[in-house]
Amino acid sequence: MPQPENRARACCTAQAVNAQRRRIIQIAASGLAAPLALMALKADDAWPKPADGDRLVDESAEGVPTPLRLSDVPVDKPVLAYPFDESQNMVRDDSHLNKVVLMRFAEGVLDAESRARSAGGVLAFSAICTHQGCDLKTWSTKDQLLVCFCHSTKYRLLEGGTVASGPASRSLPNMPLKLVGDVIVVAGGFSAQPGGQVS
């Protein structure tokens, strides 16, 4: 029968070995994080991206995709959407990087550049924060800023999606729109690669 002293020594040795194993796993996991993030980004690149002529559909809609109309986007309330290729009857939701946030403003508050890529006062931006890739869906009416709930980056949509404050260092990619009748239609791809920083 092991002596109490030997049992205590064996217990401490087992704890030390377990602690060392946990440390090795943590180191391995942190070393894999960046390559895995890069692999995910490359995998996202393989999916069909938004294209000129795509319609937009509400991200939470179920059933038959229904293209969003101007009246479906209220003033000062973000709407999350995915591009929809009507000819293929395909919602481009295979990659979260295709998610778009739509915001409608009175056309009088848009500068010439914003007005040129808007559809009836509706502006489109990537709905993915450029810091760590969280979804963007919180609008501060008081400050007129789109806010990331993860780390509080704030974006000025009326100034091209520039960063007002927070850890993100890159503006939100924008997407040009047009109207076909009263249906909101994509007029081109994102101005830059959507998504968070890969370190």
Stockholm file with secondary structure:
# STOCKHOLM 1.0

chainA/1-199         MPQPENRARACCTAQAVNAQRRRIIQIAASGLAAPLALMALKADDAWPKPADGDRLVDESAEGVPTPLRLSDVPVDKPVLAYPFDESQNMVRDDSHLNKVVLMRFAEGVLDAESRARSAGGVLAFSAICTHQGCDLKTWSTKDQLLVCFCHSTKYRLLEGGTVASGPASRSLPNMPLKLVGDVIVVAGGFSAQPGGQVS
#=GR chainA/1-199 SS CCCHHHHHHHHHHHHHHHHHHHHHHHHHHHHHHHHHHHHHHHHHHTSCCCCTTCEEEETTCCSSCCCCBGGGSCBTCCEEEEEEETTTTEECCSSGGGCEEEEECCGGGSCHHHHHTCBTTEEEEESBCTTTCCBCCEEETTTTEEECTTTCCEEEGGGTTEEEESSCCSCCCEECEEEETTEEEECSCCSSCCSCCCC
#=GC SS_cons         CCCHHHHHHHHHHHHHHHHHHHHHHHHHHHHHHHHHHHHHHHHHHTSCCCCTTCEEEETTCCSSCCCCBGGGSCBTCCEEEEEEETTTTEECCSSGGGCEEEEECCGGGSCHHHHHTCBTTEEEEESBCTTTCCBCCEEETTTTEEECTTTCCEEEGGGTTEEEESSCCSCCCEECEEEETTEEEECSCCSSCCSCCCC
//
